Amino acid sequence: MIILLNNWKGSAELKFFIFTYGCQMNEYDSELMSGLLNNEDIEKTKDPNDADIIIFNTCCVRERAEEKVFGRLGQLKKLKNKNPDLIIAVGGCIPQQKDVAEDIARRFPYVDIIFGTYNIDQLPDMISKVIRDRHTIVNVLEKEGEIIEGLPVNREDKIKAWVPVTHGCNNFCSYCIVPYVRGRERSRTVKEILREVEILGEKGYKEVTLLGQNVNSYGKDFNKKIEFADLLYILNDVKGIERIRFITSHPKDLSDNLIRAISECDKVCEHIHLPIQSGSNKILGLMNRHYTVEHFEELVYKVRKEIPNSSITTDIIVGFPGETKGDYQETLKTLKKLRFDSAFTFLYSKRKGTPASIMQGHVDDNTKKQRLYQLMDAQKSITNEKNNRLLGETLEVLIENVEKKASNKLMGRSRTNKIVYTNGDPEMVGQIVDVKIDNARTWSLEGKIIM
């Protein structure tokens, strides 16, 4: 393929640009795409106008994400007319939906490559075929295959890294499109995960975040019994790595063993993202979440007892079909009772092909927005109170980067995932330092480094 690409543009250096939408798994997939193209001597550019190849790595979890993709695709028509040799590729979750790839080809005939989530490894070959044949390629596999290991990864960060441990999802929450576009749950082997994390430790990475639609179900597809807690104990011994995080945890699979592992593994951070989605048992049933509010509350109390000073964050969907004023009030009551460190709140987004899309009792937009804003205000107050309690406390902070507007202002995160700002030398990026908190805002903290 390298020869073909070189012939395509002569001696000019080829460049690509990736638009990434959606979750952390998509961010990792974009790093895979980048690694595959770097292997073909194609360099990444920060400006899409300078690119020979533009790739959209898309998300379809919410309608707004799709609208952003299609809006930007429409804007590229002028660029394609100006530069007919420009290759435009659309991949990820949007094309993986039933019949959507064909719709993209019809609406945007200047798109050259349309592919899904199961064949990212074929991207260089698809580009090669477009260069050779100048025909649009629609290559969306209907079913997931085996996990392909050993692909090159061009990581965006040199301090923190994403490491998938599972792919796909078996939960089939009634509102969620993920199982249909990411496939059934498949776990990576301990050997492959350990190898990847060890290499990261050798390269100087300080933190890894283990990824999965539901990391708590890791290993359930293996013949040999192993669970996510076992994986944490194994990774906790990797040299060089100083912090381990993970997302996302499904409440129905949060076991006592996992809580114990978080408590006992010194490198595993004291932060759990545990989506509740609703505080109404009726709505949780309609969502097919497989737990009750009472069970969720027990989990929160157990985590806080076994892991003192831990932080718990959550997701909440507002305006799910059938949500009455009473159901919403139950959610608001639960949020105030459990006092999450933060909550990502979303308006329900109808996704074609999901059971929720054909349910009765859809909530009107104005009502949904009013409920959302009230919920956000309540959480903002809770987060602000929790952050103010940290005044005078000393937190262990991994310095992640330098603020663009001030070269001596550093940004990092505590073990509990609090954003912390402090003044210091830019060379401290990548170091773990102690910061005494002297200022608290709603979404961040400030303090001075203690030497």
N, C-alpha and C positions, 0 to 999 in steps of 0.2 A: 504493500500500500504506500510506503514512503516514496518509492520511485514514482508512482502515479501522481501523488500529491505534488512532488517537486516538478514534474512535467507540467502540471496544471498551471502553476504560477511562476515557472522558471526558477530563478534564484531568489525570488522574493521570500521573505520570512512570513509564513502563514500565521494568522492569529484567529482566536476564537473568543466569544463572549457568551456567558451563561446567565440567563435570568432565572433565579431560583425563587419559587413560591412555596409556602407551606411549612411543614414541620421539620424537626431536626433530622429525620430520616431522609427527607428530600435534600437537605443540606449535605448530608453524607453522600447521597447519590450523585450530587453535582461534583463533589470532590472525586468520585470515581470517574465520572465523565472527563473531568479535567486531567486526571492521571492517564486515562486511555489516550487522550489527544496529545498530551505531553510526550508520551511514548512514541508518537508518530512525528515528533519534532514540530508540533503546532503549539505556539505559545499563547498564553492567556493575555487578553488586553482588558483594561478597565473601561474602555470606551467602545460601545457597540458600533459606533460609526467607523471605527478602524478595523472592524472584524471582517474576516473572510467567511466565517461560519458563526451564526447566531443560534443558540440553543435555548429553548424554553423548557425548564424542568417544572412541571405544573402541579397544582393542587386542586382537588375538587371537593374538599371537605365542606366548604361553604360556598354559596353562590357568588359572593363578592369576590372570592379568589378567582373564580372562572371569568368574571366580568373584567378583572384587571388584565388577565392573559389575553382575552379576545380584543380588548381595547388596544393593548400594545401591539398585538399582531396586526391590527388594522393600520396602525401608524407606520409599520414597516413597509407597506406597499410602495411608498415613495422611494424609500431607500433601495428596494429591490428593482424598481424601474430605473433608478440612477445607476445601479450596479447589478446587472443581470447575472453576473457570476456569483453573487452572494448566495451562500447556502443557508437556508432557514430550516431548523429542525424543531419539532414540537414533541416532547416526550413526557413521561411521568404519568400522573394519575388521571388527568383529563382524558387523554386518548384511550386509556385502558377501559373506560366505561363503554357499555354496549352501544354500538352504532355511532359513537361520537367521532371516531377517527375518520370515517367516511364523511361526516358532516363538516369536519375541519377542512378536509381536502376540497369539498364543494365550496365552502364559504371563503376559503383563502387559497386559491389555486396557485399562488406564488410560493406556498410552503413546499419544500423539497422532500422532507423526511418526517414521517409521523410514526412514533414508536411508543411502546408502553413501559411498564415497570419491570417486566420479566426478561428483557433482552438488552439491557444497557451495555453489556459486553460486546454487542454486535455493532455499536455506534461507529467505530472506525470503518468497518466493512460497508456499512450503509452509506457513509460519506463517499467512500471510494466508488461505489456503484453509481451514485448520482453524478460524480465527476465524469465517469466513463460513458454513461448512457443518457444523461440529462433527462431522466424520467423521475416523476414523483414516486417515492417509496412509502407505502403504507405497510408497516410491519409490526402488528400488535398481536402477541401470542394470547390465546384464549385461556391457557392454564399455566400456573406457576410450575417451574421445574425445580431441580436440585439447586441448592445454593452454590454459586460458583466462587471458589476461594482463590486467593492469590492475585486478584486484579490490582493494578497500580492505583494508589490513592494520592492525589495532590492536595494535601490538607491546607485549609485557609489559615489556620492558626498554628503557631509553633510552641504553644504552651499547653493548650487544651485540645483534646481530640475526641471525636465521636467514634464509638465502637459498637456496631450492631451486634446484639446477641440473639435476637429472634427476628424473623420476617413474617409478615402477614398476621392475621387475627382470626380466631375461631368464635369470638363472642357474639357477633351479629346483634349489636345494639340496634334497636329498630330505626334510629335516626341516621345511622352511620354507613357511609359508602365504602369505608376502608376494606372490609373483607372481600368486597367485590372487585377492588382495583389492586389490592396488595396480595390477594390469595390467602390460602389457609396457612395456619401457623407452622413455621419451620424453625427449629433451633439450630444454631451453629454449634459445632462440637467444642468441647472444652479446650481441646488441643489447639484448634484454630484461633479461638478467642485469646487464649493464653499467649500464643505465639505473637499475635498482633500487639497485645499490650506490652509484652516484653520488649519488642522492637521499639515501641514508643518510649518506654523507659530508657532504653539505650540511647535514643536520639535526644533525650533531654526534656521530653514532655513531663509536665508535673501533674496533670489531671486528665482523667478519662471519664467520659459519660457513656454509660452502657445504654444502648437504645433498643426499644421494642415497642410495638403497639401495646403489649402487656408483658413486661419483663418478668412479672411474678409467675407466669406460666412456663417459664424457661424449663426445658428438659422433659416436658410432659409427652413429647413425641418420641422420646428415646426408649429403647427396650430396657436399658440399664437405668435404674432409679437414680436420678440426680435432680436437684432443684436449684432455684436461683440462689438460695442461701449458701449452698455448697460452692457455687461459682464465686461468690463474694469472698469466702474464706480463702479460696485458691488465689484469686487476684490480689488479695490483701498482702501477699508475700512478694509481689513483683518489685524488684529493685528499681529505684529511680522514680517510680510513680508515688506521689505523695497524697493524692486525693482521688477518690472514686465516687462518682455520682451515678444515678440511674433515673430513667424515665421511660415509660409511664407505668404506674402500678394500678392494677384493677383491684378494687376493694374486696371482691369475692375471693381473690387469691392471695391476699396479704396474710401470710401464715405467722404463727408464733416463732417458727424457726427463722424466718426472714427478719423479724423484729429483733430477735436475739443476735443475729449476725451483724445487723447494723450497729447494735450496742457494743458488740465485742471486737469488731474489726476497726482498728484505729484509723485506717485510711478512708473508710466509708463515711461520707459526710452526713451530718445529722439533719438531713432534709428529705422529706418524702412528699412527692406530688401525688395526691390521692383524689381523683375526681369524684365528687359526690353527684354532680349533674342536677339533682333536685332534692328538696327536703320533704317531698310528698311521696308517701309509699304508693299511692295510686299512680302517680306519674312514673316512678321508678319501675313499676310493673309494666306500664305501657312502653317504657323504654327498653324493656328486656334486660335490666341491669343485674338481676339475680342477687340482690341484697336489699335489706330494709334500712330505713333511717336509723333504727335502733341498733342494728348490727354495725353500721358505719360509726355511730357514736362510740360504741364499745371499742372499736379499732383505734379511734383517736385517743381515747382515754388510756388504752393499753400502750400506745406508742409514747405518749407523754410520761407515763409512769416508768417504762423501761428505758427510755432515751431522754433523760432530763435535758431541758433547754433545746430540744429539737424544734424544727419549724415544719409546719404542715401547710402546703398550698393545695389549691383545688381548682376544678372547673365547674361552672354552673351554666346550664342552658335555660334561658328564659323564654316562655311562650310556646312550650311544646304543645302539640295538638291535645286538646282536652284539659289544658291547665286552667282551672278556675281561679277566681280571686282568692279563695280559701287555700288552694294548692300553693299559690304563690306566697301567701302569708306564711305557710308552713316552711317554705324555703328560706324566707327572710328570717324567721324565728330560729331555724337551725343554724344559719350563718352567724347570727348574733350569739347563739349559745356556744358553738364550737370555736369561734374566734380564730379563724385561719390567719396565717401570716399574710397571705394575699390570695386573691381569687381571680381567675380569668373568667369573665362573664361574657356570654354570647347570646345573641338573639337566635332562636331556632331558625335553621335554614333548611328549607325543603329540598331533599335530594331525590331525584328521580330514580325509581327502582328500589327504594327502601320501603319497608312496611309502614313507617310513619308518614310517608308522602301521601298515602291513601286513607289515612285515619280521619275520622270526623272531628269537628270542633277546633279548626284552626283559629288561632288568636289573631286579631287584627293588629296591624303594624303599630299604631299609636299606643295601644295597650301594652304591647311587648316593650316598646321603648320606654314608657313610663315606669314599668316594672324594672327594667334593666338599670335605668338611672338611679332609682331608689336603692336597688341592691348595691350598685357601685358606690353610692354615697355612704352606705352603711359599712361596707368593707373598707373604704378609705379611712373612715374614722377609727376602725379597729386596727388597721395597719399603722396608722399614725400613733395610736396609743402604745402599741407594741414596740415600735421603734424608739419612742421616747423613754421607755423603760431601760433601754440600752445605754442611755447617757451615763458616762463615767465608767462604763465597762470596757475591758480590753478584749478585742476580737482578733483572731488569727485570720489574716487576709492574704490571699494570693493576688499579687499585682498583675493585672491582665494587659493594660495598655496605658498610653499617655493621652490625656485629653487634647483634642485638636486645637482648642483655643488657648491653651496654657501649657507650655512645655514642661512646667514643673508640677503640674497637677496630675496625679495618678488615679486610675480607677481599678478596683479589684472587688473580690467577693469574699464574704466570710464563709465558714463551713456550712452555715445555715442558709446560704444563698442570698444574703443581704448585699446590696450594692454599697460599696464603701469608697469614698473619695478621700485622698490625703495628698499633701505636698511631699515631693521627694525627687530624687534623681531618676531620669528616664532609664538609667541602667538597672534600676531595681525591678523592671518588668520581668516577670518570671520568678521572682523571689516571693517567699512567704514571710510576712512581717507581722508584728504585733501593732495594732492600732488602737489607741485609746479614744473612744467616741466622745466628742464634745458638741456635736450638733446633729439633730435628728430631723429629717424631713419625712414626708409620707412614703416616698418610694426609694429613699437613699439615706445614707449616714455619712457623716464627716468626722475626721479625727486626725490625731497626730501620731506619727510613727514613734514607737518606743524602742530605743536602741539598747 
